[in-house]
Amino acid sequence: MRRFILFLCLLLASCQHQAFPPIPRQMETLISVNIKDGTVTFFDLTREKKYTQWEIREPVKGGVLLKHGQELLLYGNELEQVYVYDLATGKRKSEWNTGKGIVSALVSSDGKQVFLADEQQQKLRIFTVEGKEEAAIRVGKKPLTLLQTKDGKVYVIDFHDAKADIIDVRKRRMVATFSVPKSALGGLVREKELWVGGHGSGSTVETNIHVYSLDGKLKKTIAAPAMPISFVETDNGIFTLSHGSNTVRKWDKTGTKAVSLTVGVNPFTMIGGNKYLYIASYDGDVIDVVDQQTLRSVRQYKTGKGPFQLLIREGR
């Protein structure tokens, strides 16, 4: 009987998910999702140093913050579920049985819903932050880029089908579609326009940013060679990252370039804080911290292998 009880205890213990080091709620935190080694690295932005690293060891590809930064949702197109972690405890709180195919995620501007782009079902799936699926809307084959406007619309930019779908979230339907370049990737919604980046396909490398009106009419192109794929707008300007040329560019609010900087090793994503840009080098396993006003690199943070997405959680 004692052997049976011991075996049962060991079995139950093995079924428990590993608890990771908790992340203090008051800490302003930079989060790096690293896809080569399945880790998540946390940095204390006040003390300007690495805080801890979670060894998830699963094929996660990205994440979003839920409930005003209390929870971290992680997803990957090879995973059968998305995972939700309580940052204050470091424990996995829940799993949403989505099936494989989740390639992108976005939290609604009011924080009440999560949009998951599913390449297997070819749908934009709408969930509550508690994991209940409320709707699914047909989109293209590779819906990698999700952007939203203040009036409740979501732009789904497809990497494969050379189109962008405009989804009215309240009406739960697609209201318009317009053409974008093939292998479009990354973008920025501004007050009256949409900037769309791109990777290019085959031997053709994308060298331009395509600027559209919010209803999908092409207004102009802006040269940003090569492969402009990540965008940030702050009070200091508009910033674009071209990972084919390892270049971050700063533009004023009219789209006129002010200055540029060569940075990183195959930089793939960036995010903006109050004073700095944080630019992740996919092949360098570092984050370059760049001053937004001067566009000068001020420090580096070491990440796990293959930093692929960055998040910032403001401290209390």
DRENDO-1510 file (C-alpha; in Angstrom, 1 decimal, always signed):
<recs>
REC; n; res; u; v; w
REC; 1; MET; +0.0; +0.0; +0.0 .
REC; 2; ARG; +2.8; +2.4; +0.9 .
REC; 3; ARG; +4.5; +1.6; -2.5 .
REC; 4; PHE; +1.3; +2.4; -4.3 .
REC; 5; ILE; +0.9; +5.7; -2.4 .
REC; 6; LEU; +4.5; +6.6; -3.2 .
REC; 7; PHE; +4.0; +5.8; -6.9 .
REC; 8; LEU; +0.8; +7.8; -7.0 .
REC; 9; CYS; +2.5; +10.8; -5.4 .
REC; 10; LEU; +5.4; +10.6; -7.9 .
REC; 11; LEU; +2.9; +10.3; -10.8 .
REC; 12; LEU; +1.0; +13.4; -9.7 .
REC; 13; ALA; +4.1; +15.3; -9.2 .
REC; 14; SER; +5.3; +14.5; -12.7 .
REC; 15; CYS; +2.0; +15.8; -14.1 .
REC; 16; GLN; +2.5; +19.2; -12.5 .
REC; 17; HIS; +3.9; +21.9; -14.7 .
REC; 18; GLN; +7.2; +23.4; -13.7 .
REC; 19; ALA; +7.0; +26.7; -11.8 .
REC; 20; PHE; +9.4; +29.4; -13.0 .
REC; 21; PRO; +10.8; +32.3; -11.1 .
REC; 22; PRO; +8.0; +34.9; -10.5 .
REC; 23; ILE; +8.2; +38.3; -12.1 .
REC; 24; PRO; +7.5; +41.2; -9.6 .
REC; 25; ARG; +4.5; +43.2; -10.6 .
REC; 26; GLN; +6.1; +46.5; -9.8 .
REC; 27; MET; +9.1; +45.8; -12.2 .
REC; 28; GLU; +9.1; +47.5; -15.6 .
REC; 29; THR; +9.9; +44.4; -17.7 .
REC; 30; LEU; +11.2; +43.7; -21.2 .
REC; 31; ILE; +10.3; +40.2; -22.3 .
REC; 32; SER; +12.0; +38.3; -25.1 .
REC; 33; VAL; +10.5; +35.2; -26.6 .
REC; 34; ASN; +13.4; +33.1; -28.0 .
REC; 35; ILE; +12.4; +30.4; -30.5 .
REC; 36; LYS; +15.7; +28.5; -31.2 .
REC; 37; ASP; +15.9; +27.2; -27.6 .
REC; 38; GLY; +12.3; +27.7; -26.4 .
REC; 39; THR; +13.1; +30.2; -23.7 .
REC; 40; VAL; +11.6; +33.5; -22.4 .
REC; 41; THR; +14.0; +36.1; -21.0 .
REC; 42; PHE; +13.0; +38.8; -18.7 .
REC; 43; PHE; +14.8; +42.1; -18.2 .
REC; 44; ASP; +14.5; +44.7; -15.4 .
REC; 45; LEU; +14.4; +48.0; -17.3 .
REC; 46; THR; +14.8; +50.1; -14.2 .
REC; 47; ARG; +18.0; +48.4; -13.2 .
REC; 48; GLU; +18.9; +47.8; -16.8 .
REC; 49; LYS; +19.9; +44.2; -16.5 .
REC; 50; LYS; +18.6; +40.6; -17.0 .
REC; 51; TYR; +16.3; +39.4; -14.3 .
REC; 52; THR; +15.7; +35.8; -15.1 .
REC; 53; GLN; +15.0; +33.3; -17.9 .
REC; 54; TRP; +12.2; +30.7; -18.2 .
REC; 55; GLU; +13.3; +27.4; -19.9 .
REC; 56; ILE; +10.0; +26.6; -21.6 .
REC; 57; ARG; +11.7; +24.1; -23.9 .
REC; 58; GLU; +8.7; +23.9; -26.3 .
REC; 59; PRO; +8.3; +25.4; -29.8 .
REC; 60; VAL; +6.8; +28.7; -28.8 .
REC; 61; LYS; +6.9; +31.4; -31.4 .
REC; 62; GLY; +5.4; +34.5; -29.7 .
REC; 63; GLY; +3.3; +35.8; -26.9 .
REC; 64; VAL; +1.0; +38.6; -25.7 .
REC; 65; LEU; +0.3; +40.1; -22.3 .
REC; 66; LEU; -3.2; +39.7; -20.8 .
REC; 67; LYS; -5.0; +41.4; -17.9 .
REC; 68; HIS; -2.9; +44.5; -17.8 .
REC; 69; GLY; +0.3; +42.5; -17.7 .
REC; 70; GLN; -0.7; +40.0; -15.0 .
REC; 71; GLU; -0.5; +37.0; -17.4 .
REC; 72; LEU; +1.6; +36.0; -20.4 .
REC; 73; LEU; +0.1; +33.9; -23.2 .
REC; 74; LEU; +2.5; +31.9; -25.3 .
REC; 75; TYR; +1.7; +30.3; -28.7 .
REC; 76; GLY; +3.3; +28.4; -31.5 .
REC; 77; ASN; +2.1; +27.0; -34.8 .
REC; 78; GLU; +3.3; +23.5; -33.8 .
REC; 79; LEU; +1.6; +23.5; -30.4 .
REC; 80; GLU; -1.9; +22.0; -29.8 .
REC; 81; GLN; -2.6; +24.6; -27.1 .
REC; 82; VAL; -1.7; +28.1; -26.2 .
REC; 83; TYR; -0.3; +28.4; -22.7 .
REC; 84; VAL; -1.2; +31.1; -20.1 .
REC; 85; TYR; +1.2; +31.9; -17.3 .
REC; 86; ASP; +0.6; +33.9; -14.2 .
REC; 87; LEU; +3.7; +36.1; -14.0 .
REC; 88; ALA; +3.3; +36.8; -10.3 .
REC; 89; THR; +3.7; +33.1; -9.5 .
REC; 90; GLY; +5.6; +31.8; -12.5 .
REC; 91; LYS; +3.0; +29.0; -12.8 .
REC; 92; ARG; +1.1; +27.9; -15.9 .
REC; 93; LYS; -2.5; +29.0; -15.2 .
REC; 94; SER; -4.3; +27.5; -18.1 .
REC; 95; GLU; -4.1; +25.9; -21.6 .
REC; 96; TRP; -6.5; +26.8; -24.4 .
REC; 97; ASN; -7.1; +23.8; -26.8 .
REC; 98; THR; -6.7; +25.7; -30.1 .
REC; 99; GLY; -5.1; +22.9; -32.1 .
REC; 100; LYS; -2.0; +23.5; -34.2 .
REC; 101; GLY; -1.6; +26.5; -36.5 .
REC; 102; ILE; -1.5; +29.7; -34.3 .
REC; 103; VAL; +1.0; +32.0; -36.0 .
REC; 104; SER; +0.1; +35.4; -34.5 .
REC; 105; ALA; -1.8; +36.9; -31.6 .
REC; 106; LEU; -3.1; +40.4; -30.7 .
REC; 107; VAL; -4.9; +41.7; -27.6 .
REC; 108; SER; -7.9; +44.0; -28.3 .
REC; 109; SER; -7.4; +47.6; -27.4 .
REC; 110; ASP; -9.8; +47.3; -24.5 .
REC; 111; GLY; -8.0; +44.3; -23.2 .
REC; 112; LYS; -11.1; +42.0; -23.2 .
REC; 113; GLN; -10.4; +39.8; -26.2 .
REC; 114; VAL; -7.5; +38.0; -27.9 .
REC; 115; PHE; -7.3; +37.6; -31.6 .
REC; 116; LEU; -5.5; +34.5; -32.8 .
REC; 117; ALA; -4.4; +34.0; -36.4 .
REC; 118; ASP; -4.7; +30.3; -37.4 .
REC; 119; GLU; -3.0; +29.2; -40.6 .
REC; 120; GLN; -4.4; +25.6; -40.3 .
REC; 121; GLN; -8.0; +26.8; -40.2 .
REC; 122; GLN; -7.2; +29.9; -42.2 .
REC; 123; LYS; -9.2; +32.0; -39.8 .
REC; 124; LEU; -9.0; +34.9; -37.4 .
REC; 125; ARG; -10.3; +33.4; -34.1 .
REC; 126; ILE; -11.6; +35.6; -31.3 .
REC; 127; PHE; -11.3; +34.5; -27.7 .
REC; 128; THR; -12.1; +36.0; -24.3 .
REC; 129; VAL; -9.1; +36.5; -22.1 .
REC; 130; GLU; -10.4; +33.5; -20.1 .
REC; 131; GLY; -10.0; +31.3; -23.2 .
REC; 132; LYS; -13.6; +31.0; -24.5 .
REC; 133; GLU; -13.8; +31.1; -28.3 .
REC; 134; GLU; -16.4; +33.6; -29.4 .
REC; 135; ALA; -16.0; +33.7; -33.2 .
REC; 136; ALA; -13.9; +32.6; -36.2 .
REC; 137; ILE; -13.7; +34.5; -39.4 .
REC; 138; ARG; -12.2; +33.2; -42.7 .
REC; 139; VAL; -9.0; +34.9; -43.8 .
REC; 140; GLY; -6.0; +33.9; -46.0 .
REC; 141; LYS; -3.5; +31.1; -45.9 .
REC; 142; LYS; -0.7; +32.8; -43.9 .
REC; 143; PRO; -2.2; +35.5; -41.6 .
REC; 144; LEU; +1.1; +36.6; -40.0 .
REC; 145; THR; +0.5; +40.3; -39.3 .
REC; 146; LEU; -2.4; +41.6; -37.1 .
REC; 147; LEU; -3.0; +45.3; -36.6 .
REC; 148; GLN; -6.0; +47.1; -35.1 .
REC; 149; THR; -7.6; +50.5; -35.2 .
REC; 150; LYS; -9.3; +52.5; -32.5 .
REC; 151; ASP; -12.8; +51.9; -34.0 .
REC; 152; GLY; -12.7; +48.2; -33.5 .
REC; 153; LYS; -11.3; +46.9; -36.8 .
REC; 154; VAL; -8.5; +44.4; -37.3 .
REC; 155; TYR; -6.3; +44.3; -40.3 .
REC; 156; VAL; -5.1; +40.8; -41.2 .
REC; 157; ILE; -2.2; +41.0; -43.6 .
REC; 158; ASP; -1.5; +37.7; -45.3 .
REC; 159; PHE; +2.1; +36.7; -46.1 .
REC; 160; HIS; +1.1; +34.2; -48.8 .
REC; 161; ASP; -2.0; +35.5; -50.5 .
REC; 162; ALA; -0.9; +39.1; -51.2 .
REC; 163; LYS; -4.0; +40.6; -49.6 .
REC; 164; ALA; -5.1; +42.3; -46.4 .
REC; 165; ASP; -8.6; +41.6; -44.9 .
REC; 166; ILE; -10.3; +44.2; -42.8 .
REC; 167; ILE; -12.3; +42.6; -40.0 .
REC; 168; ASP; -15.1; +44.4; -38.1 .
REC; 169; VAL; -14.8; +42.8; -34.7 .
REC; 170; ARG; -18.2; +44.0; -33.4 .
REC; 171; LYS; -20.0; +42.6; -36.5 .
REC; 172; ARG; -17.8; +39.5; -36.5 .
REC; 173; ARG; -17.2; +39.6; -40.3 .
REC; 174; MET; -14.8; +40.7; -43.0 .
REC; 175; VAL; -15.9; +44.1; -44.4 .
REC; 176; ALA; -13.2; +44.7; -47.0 .
REC; 177; THR; -10.2; +43.2; -48.7 .
REC; 178; PHE; -7.4; +44.9; -50.6 .
REC; 179; SER; -4.2; +43.9; -52.4 .
REC; 180; VAL; -0.7; +44.2; -50.8 .
REC; 181; PRO; +2.6; +43.0; -52.1 .
REC; 182; LYS; +3.3; +39.2; -51.9 .
REC; 183; SER; +5.2; +38.3; -48.7 .
REC; 184; ALA; +4.0; +41.4; -46.9 .
REC; 185; LEU; +5.1; +41.3; -43.3 .
REC; 186; GLY; +4.8; +43.8; -40.4 .
REC; 187; GLY; +3.0; +47.1; -40.3 .
REC; 188; LEU; +1.8; +50.1; -38.5 .
REC; 189; VAL; -1.7; +51.7; -38.1 .
REC; 190; ARG; -1.6; +55.5; -37.9 .
REC; 191; GLU; -4.4; +58.0; -37.5 .
REC; 192; LYS; -5.3; +58.1; -41.2 .
REC; 193; GLU; -3.0; +55.5; -42.9 .
REC; 194; LEU; -1.6; +52.1; -42.8 .
REC; 195; TRP; +2.1; +51.3; -43.3 .
REC; 196; VAL; +2.8; +47.8; -44.6 .
REC; 197; GLY; +6.3; +46.2; -44.7 .
REC; 198; GLY; +7.5; +43.2; -46.5 .
REC; 199; HIS; +10.1; +40.4; -46.8 .
REC; 200; GLY; +9.9; +39.7; -50.5 .
REC; 201; SER; +9.7; +36.3; -52.2 .
REC; 202; GLY; +12.2; +34.2; -54.1 .
REC; 203; SER; +14.9; +36.4; -55.5 .
REC; 204; THR; +12.8; +39.5; -55.2 .
REC; 205; VAL; +13.6; +41.4; -52.0 .
REC; 206; GLU; +11.1; +44.0; -50.8 .
REC; 207; THR; +12.7; +47.4; -50.7 .
REC; 208; ASN; +9.7; +49.7; -50.0 .
REC; 209; ILE; +7.1; +50.5; -47.3 .
REC; 210; HIS; +3.7; +50.7; -48.9 .
REC; 211; VAL; +1.4; +53.3; -47.4 .
REC; 212; TYR; -2.3; +52.9; -47.7 .
REC; 213; SER; -5.4; +54.8; -46.6 .
REC; 214; LEU; -7.3; +53.0; -44.0 .
REC; 215; ASP; -9.8; +51.8; -46.6 .
REC; 216; GLY; -7.0; +50.1; -48.6 .
REC; 217; LYS; -6.1; +52.6; -51.3 .
REC; 218; LEU; -2.3; +52.8; -52.0 .
REC; 219; LYS; -1.1; +56.4; -51.3 .
REC; 220; LYS; +2.6; +56.1; -51.8 .
REC; 221; THR; +5.7; +54.0; -51.3 .
REC; 222; ILE; +8.7; +54.9; -49.1 .
REC; 223; ALA; +12.1; +53.4; -49.9 .
REC; 224; ALA; +13.5; +51.4; -46.9 .
REC; 225; PRO; +15.8; +48.7; -48.3 .
REC; 226; ALA; +15.9; +45.9; -47.6 .
REC; 227; MET; +13.1; +44.0; -46.0 .
REC; 228; PRO; +11.3; +46.5; -43.7 .
REC; 229; ILE; +9.4; +44.2; -41.4 .
REC; 230; SER; +9.1; +45.9; -38.0 .
REC; 231; PHE; +7.5; +49.3; -37.1 .
REC; 232; VAL; +7.2; +51.5; -34.0 .
REC; 233; GLU; +5.7; +54.9; -33.5 .
REC; 234; THR; +6.4; +57.0; -30.4 .
REC; 235; ASP; +6.4; +60.7; -29.6 .
REC; 236; ASN; +9.9; +60.8; -30.9 .
REC; 237; GLY; +9.0; +59.6; -34.4 .
REC; 238; ILE; +8.3; +56.6; -36.6 .
REC; 239; PHE; +10.9; +53.9; -36.6 .
REC; 240; THR; +11.3; +51.1; -39.2 .
REC; 241; LEU; +13.6; +48.0; -39.0 .
REC; 242; SER; +14.9; +46.5; -42.2 .
REC; 243; HIS; +16.3; +43.2; -41.4 .
REC; 244; GLY; +17.8; +42.5; -44.8 .
REC; 245; SER; +20.2; +45.5; -44.4 .
REC; 246; ASN; +20.4; +45.5; -40.5 .
REC; 247; THR; +19.1; +49.0; -40.5 .
REC; 248; VAL; +16.8; +51.0; -38.3 .
REC; 249; ARG; +15.4; +54.2; -39.7 .
REC; 250; LYS; +13.8; +57.2; -38.0 .
REC; 251; TRP; +11.2; +59.2; -39.8 .
REC; 252; ASP; +9.3; +62.3; -38.7 .
REC; 253; LYS; +5.5; +62.3; -38.6 .
REC; 254; THR; +5.3; +63.2; -42.3 .
REC; 255; GLY; +7.4; +60.2; -43.3 .
REC; 256; THR; +10.6; +62.2; -44.0 .
REC; 257; LYS; +13.7; +60.2; -42.9 .
REC; 258; ALA; +15.8; +61.9; -40.2 .
REC; 259; VAL; +18.6; +59.4; -39.5 .
REC; 260; SER; +19.5; +55.7; -39.7 .
REC; 261; LEU; +21.6; +53.2; -37.8 .
REC; 262; THR; +23.2; +49.9; -38.7 .
REC; 263; VAL; +22.4; +47.5; -35.9 .
REC; 264; GLY; +22.4; +43.8; -35.0 .
REC; 265; VAL; +22.9; +40.5; -36.7 .
REC; 266; ASN; +19.8; +39.6; -38.7 .
REC; 267; PRO; +17.5; +41.8; -36.5 .
REC; 268; PHE; +14.0; +40.6; -36.8 .
REC; 269; THR; +11.9; +42.6; -34.4 .
REC; 270; MET; +11.8; +45.8; -32.2 .
REC; 271; ILE; +9.6; +47.5; -29.7 .
REC; 272; GLY; +9.6; +51.0; -28.3 .
REC; 273; GLY; +9.6; +52.1; -24.6 .
REC; 274; ASN; +9.5; +55.6; -23.2 .
REC; 275; LYS; +13.0; +56.6; -24.2 .
REC; 276; TYR; +14.5; +53.7; -26.1 .
REC; 277; LEU; +14.0; +51.2; -28.9 .
REC; 278; TYR; +14.8; +47.6; -28.2 .
REC; 279; ILE; +16.0; +45.7; -31.2 .
REC; 280; ALA; +16.4; +41.9; -31.2 .
REC; 281; SER; +19.1; +40.2; -33.2 .
REC; 282; TYR; +17.8; +36.8; -34.2 .
REC; 283; ASP; +21.3; +35.4; -35.1 .
REC; 284; GLY; +23.2; +37.5; -32.5 .
REC; 285; ASP; +21.1; +36.5; -29.4 .
REC; 286; VAL; +21.2; +40.0; -28.1 .
REC; 287; ILE; +18.9; +43.0; -27.8 .
REC; 288; ASP; +20.4; +46.4; -28.7 .
REC; 289; VAL; +19.0; +49.3; -26.7 .
REC; 290; VAL; +18.9; +52.4; -28.9 .
REC; 291; ASP; +18.1; +56.0; -27.8 .
REC; 292; GLN; +15.1; +57.2; -29.7 .
REC; 293; GLN; +16.2; +60.8; -30.0 .
REC; 294; THR; +19.8; +60.3; -31.1 .
REC; 295; LEU; +19.4; +56.9; -32.7 .
REC; 296; ARG; +22.6; +55.7; -30.9 .
REC; 297; SER; +23.1; +52.3; -29.3 .
REC; 298; VAL; +23.6; +52.7; -25.6 .
REC; 299; ARG; +23.8; +49.0; -24.3 .
REC; 300; GLN; +23.1; +45.4; -25.1 .
REC; 301; TYR; +21.2; +42.7; -23.3 .
REC; 302; LYS; +22.0; +39.0; -23.8 .
REC; 303; THR; +18.9; +36.8; -24.6 .
REC; 304; GLY; +18.2; +33.1; -25.1 .
REC; 305; LYS; +18.8; +31.8; -28.6 .
REC; 306; GLY; +16.8; +33.3; -31.5 .
REC; 307; PRO; +14.9; +36.3; -30.0 .
REC; 308; PHE; +11.8; +36.5; -32.2 .
REC; 309; GLN; +9.3; +38.7; -30.3 .
REC; 310; LEU; +9.6; +41.4; -27.7 .
REC; 311; LEU; +7.0; +42.6; -25.2 .
REC; 312; ILE; +7.1; +45.4; -22.6 .
REC; 313; ARG; +5.1; +45.3; -19.4 .
REC; 314; GLU; +4.9; +48.6; -17.5 .
REC; 315; GLY; +5.6; +48.4; -13.8 .
REC; 316; ARG; +3.1; +49.7; -11.2 .
</recs>
